[in-house]
């Protein structure tokens, strides 16, 4: 185990690319499974590097429903937000 760690340290740092991406998806981001059926839309910005990414933005709920046993719940509002790390 110590040999592996020493070998990794001798190789130097892993590849670390810079990130500068903007992802725009106004709709058609689907979350399905375990009783959930929802559609989201929004924008994300990925910055920083592969080793330390920074994600800013979020997605808003377009439509959604949740099925619990015999009850169906319609979801009318929702937001998934990412803040810089």
Steps between C-alpha positions, in 0.01 A plus 500: 500500500780744589681418176191596298468831682871575450470416129200736462686781677806453276290529182384852579153651490224354285381673185307814597318674214342843534119512472293776341166352391150642487223242473160626395202266502172696496306177550508123443717403797301206632521344846314169515492205735384394845166671451638829367428634151625858458634732231750777573666777300769760568868589470826396665847649482797269563824683580821434688692181426441126497662473843295791646188561292262785570134449402265800495139509381197281529191343354135595546215250502287509184259226604503209740311234689575261783324166544492370860320168534151586370535879527612727218648838595542766232806716561444860393823671614858390542855621454834319497784746568879461491725752672873545445713266708 
